[in-house]
């Protein structure tokens, strides 16, 4: 036991006084890292939930847009049918040149289709920009992507 007592008495001479302070700092850093990791995990979960909600909202918007486009197509079709009926009436009543009426009808149909297409294109562009912005936000707020970026 004398050797053990001698070793125990000699041990304090080899200790570095700052070692306990360094160990305490390392423990603090690890604690802070753990807290930050936990917060980042929570934020990632929130962002993923928000992205899921945004995707659901986008799907609902797309469904509504499809419904609107179908109604617009039906209206265009009805307008075309109505114009065709008017052309027949005019042709029989006044002997109007059929080629001219078909041209007018075609122009109106093209205009209506063009307006509907332009409106759809603008909506799709806006939806794409919003999706791109959401993806950028997710990438920027993700801890893995922050380290890469």
C-alpha positions, 0 to 999 in steps of 0.5 A, a space after each residue: 500500500 505504500 506504493 499506492 500512497 506514494 503515487 497518490 501523493 505524487 499525482 497532484 504534482 503532475 496535474 495541470 492547473 488549467 486542465 479542470 478549467 479546460 474540461 469545464 469549457 469543453 463540457 460547456 461547448 458540448 452542452 451548447 452544441 447539444 442545445 443548438 443541435 436540438 434547436 436546429 432539429 426543431 426548426 427543420 421539423 417546423 420547416 418541413 411541416 411548413 413545406 408540407 402545408 405549402 405543398 398541400 396548399 399548392 395542390 389545392 390551388 392547382 385543383 381549383 385552377 383546373 376547375 376554373 380552366 374547365 369552366 372557362 373551356 366550357 364557357 368558350 365552347 358555349 360561346 363558340 356554339 352560340 356564335 355558330 348559331 348566330 352565324 347560321 341565323 345571319 347566313 339564312 337571314 341575310 345570305 352573308 358570306 360564310 367565309 367571313 363569318 367563319 373568320 370572325 368566329 375563328 378570331 373570337 375563339 382564338 382571342 378567347 383561347 389566347 386570353 385563357 392561355 395567357 391567364 393560365 401561363 401567368 398563374 403557372 409562372 406565379 406558382 412556380 416562383 412561389 415554389 422556387 422561393 419556398 425551396 430556397 427558404 428550405 435550403 437556406 434554413 436546413 443545417 446541412 445545406 448551410 454547411 455546404 453553402 
